[in-house]
Structures are given as structure tokens and as C-alpha cells.
Amino acid sequence: MAFRDLDYFRHVNNAAYVTWTETLRIEYMVEVVGVPMDAPVGIIMASQRFDYAYPVGAREIVAVGIRCSRLGTKSLDFEYEIYSRTAEKVAVRGFNAIVAYDYAAAASVPIPSAWREAIVAFEPGLQA
């Protein structure tokens, strides 16, 4: 982690968790779904929440996981877990509701079928 990720008490700042999960979400959309950041139809944030269980400190090693937990008509949900490998415990759980969005039309759109197929193939047990 970078120094800017820490707060005055040498704990990971809450904004860093948002950045880490945003980075992972972008990677998921590119690698799993095949949607680059500059695609005409992409995603936009509807809501997010983080629940903090353990304050990750300086020099700890963490793992960040992501999964799509729900596919709706126009929206999907991502869940995150940030795990301290150093402390061997879950530090943070997060959630985002994401909307499929046509940036040219400035409007939400139904999730494209190609996205659905890619996500369902990647996520065991997820229902389309």
C-alpha cells in the first residue's frame, strides 16, 4: 500500500478501500465481462457501502476479493472482502449497486446479454 493510503493513526484510510475496490471492479469489467473503460455502454455507481471490522495497519499484507452477487434487469451488485493476511482476519466487507449505462444517451439500459453470459460463466451458482 502507498503512504497516501494511511491516516494519521497509521491505519488504512477509508478512502483507500474505495479506491482498491474501484480498481478491482474495473479489472472485473475488463477481464471478465470484456468491457473497456471507454466503452459507449458501461457502468455507473448507484450506491455503495462498507462495513469495517478490523483496522488494517501500516505494512500489513491484504487480499481484496470481488464477486457479482446479483444480476437484475438494468443493475448488478458487487460484493467485496478485504482480508488482512497479516492478521488473518476479514478487515472490510463492501457492496456496490452498479447500473448498466449508455453514456451517449445519458440513460440506464438493460444489462447486455453478452455481459450476463460472461458473468454467469465466471460466477458459480449465480442466476441470470
VMD Tcl script that draws the C-alpha trace (Angstrom):
set ca {
  {0.00 0.00 0.00}
  {1.16 3.56 -0.64}
  {1.79 6.05 2.17}
  {-1.16 8.17 1.00}
  {-3.41 5.21 1.85}
  {-2.72 5.69 5.57}
  {-4.35 8.05 8.03}
  {-2.87 9.88 11.00}
  {-3.08 6.74 13.17}
  {-1.18 4.61 10.59}
  {-4.35 2.70 9.66}
  {-5.60 2.32 6.12}
  {-7.82 5.32 5.38}
  {-11.42 4.51 4.46}
  {-10.96 6.24 1.07}
  {-8.24 3.72 0.20}
  {-10.71 0.84 0.49}
  {-12.98 2.62 -2.01}
  {-10.06 3.04 -4.43}
  {-8.98 -0.58 -4.06}
  {-12.48 -1.89 -4.80}
  {-12.96 0.56 -7.68}
  {-9.73 -0.71 -9.24}
  {-10.87 -4.31 -8.81}
  {-14.31 -3.53 -10.29}
  {-12.70 -2.00 -13.38}
  {-10.47 -5.07 -13.77}
  {-13.53 -7.33 -13.41}
  {-15.42 -5.44 -16.12}
  {-12.42 -5.55 -18.49}
  {-11.19 -9.09 -17.83}
  {-14.41 -10.99 -17.05}
  {-17.05 -9.04 -18.96}
  {-14.86 -7.66 -21.76}
  {-15.97 -4.03 -21.34}
  {-13.16 -1.44 -21.53}
  {-13.40 1.79 -19.54}
  {-14.11 3.84 -22.67}
  {-16.95 1.62 -23.95}
  {-20.09 3.54 -25.04}
  {-22.16 1.34 -22.73}
  {-20.51 0.85 -19.37}
  {-21.38 1.04 -15.72}
  {-22.21 3.79 -13.27}
  {-22.42 3.67 -9.46}
  {-25.85 3.65 -7.86}
  {-24.84 3.03 -4.25}
  {-22.05 1.70 -2.09}
  {-21.50 0.61 1.49}
  {-18.51 -0.54 3.52}
  {-18.57 -2.28 6.90}
  {-15.31 -2.10 8.82}
  {-14.39 -4.94 11.19}
  {-10.66 -4.54 11.68}
  {-8.32 -1.55 11.19}
  {-5.61 -2.59 8.73}
  {-2.30 -1.08 9.79}
  {0.83 0.04 8.03}
  {2.83 -2.72 6.32}
  {0.08 -5.34 6.54}
  {-0.45 -7.59 3.54}
  {-4.03 -7.64 2.29}
  {-6.05 -9.53 -0.30}
  {-9.06 -7.95 -1.99}
  {-11.80 -10.13 -3.45}
  {-14.79 -9.33 -5.65}
  {-17.86 -11.21 -6.79}
  {-21.04 -10.35 -8.60}
  {-23.83 -11.40 -6.26}
  {-26.92 -10.33 -8.23}
  {-27.92 -9.64 -11.82}
  {-31.06 -7.57 -12.27}
  {-32.62 -6.13 -15.42}
  {-30.51 -2.95 -15.51}
  {-28.36 -3.31 -12.40}
  {-25.96 -5.71 -10.77}
  {-24.42 -5.96 -7.33}
  {-20.78 -6.45 -6.44}
  {-19.59 -7.62 -3.05}
  {-16.04 -7.20 -1.77}
  {-13.97 -8.65 1.01}
  {-10.69 -7.14 2.13}
  {-8.71 -9.64 4.17}
  {-5.62 -8.95 6.24}
  {-3.26 -11.81 5.55}
  {-1.01 -10.43 8.27}
  {-3.70 -10.55 10.97}
  {-5.54 -13.47 9.32}
  {-8.95 -11.80 9.57}
  {-11.53 -10.01 7.46}
  {-10.99 -6.27 7.73}
  {-13.72 -4.86 5.50}
  {-16.78 -6.02 3.60}
  {-18.16 -3.81 0.86}
  {-21.09 -3.62 -1.52}
  {-21.87 -1.68 -4.71}
  {-25.05 -1.49 -6.75}
  {-24.00 -0.77 -10.32}
  {-26.19 0.24 -13.28}
  {-25.58 -0.51 -16.96}
  {-25.34 2.93 -18.52}
  {-25.33 4.36 -22.06}
  {-23.11 7.41 -21.75}
  {-24.13 8.93 -25.12}
  {-27.83 8.73 -24.24}
  {-27.17 9.58 -20.57}
  {-29.55 6.82 -19.53}
  {-29.60 3.43 -17.88}
  {-30.03 0.44 -20.18}
  {-30.75 -3.25 -19.74}
  {-27.66 -5.33 -18.98}
  {-26.43 -6.63 -22.37}
  {-26.86 -10.37 -22.85}
  {-23.12 -10.78 -23.55}
  {-22.38 -9.31 -20.11}
  {-24.86 -11.68 -18.48}
  {-23.37 -14.71 -20.19}
  {-19.80 -13.75 -19.22}
  {-20.71 -13.04 -15.58}
  {-22.78 -16.22 -15.15}
  {-19.95 -18.29 -16.69}
  {-17.48 -16.72 -14.23}
  {-19.64 -16.79 -11.08}
  {-20.61 -20.31 -9.97}
  {-24.22 -20.52 -8.84}
  {-25.24 -17.02 -9.94}
  {-28.66 -16.88 -11.61}
  {-29.16 -14.68 -14.66}
}
mol new
graphics top color blue
foreach p $ca { graphics top sphere $p radius 0.5 }
foreach p [lrange $ca 0 end-1] q [lrange $ca 1 end] { graphics top cylinder $p $q radius 0.2 }
display resetview
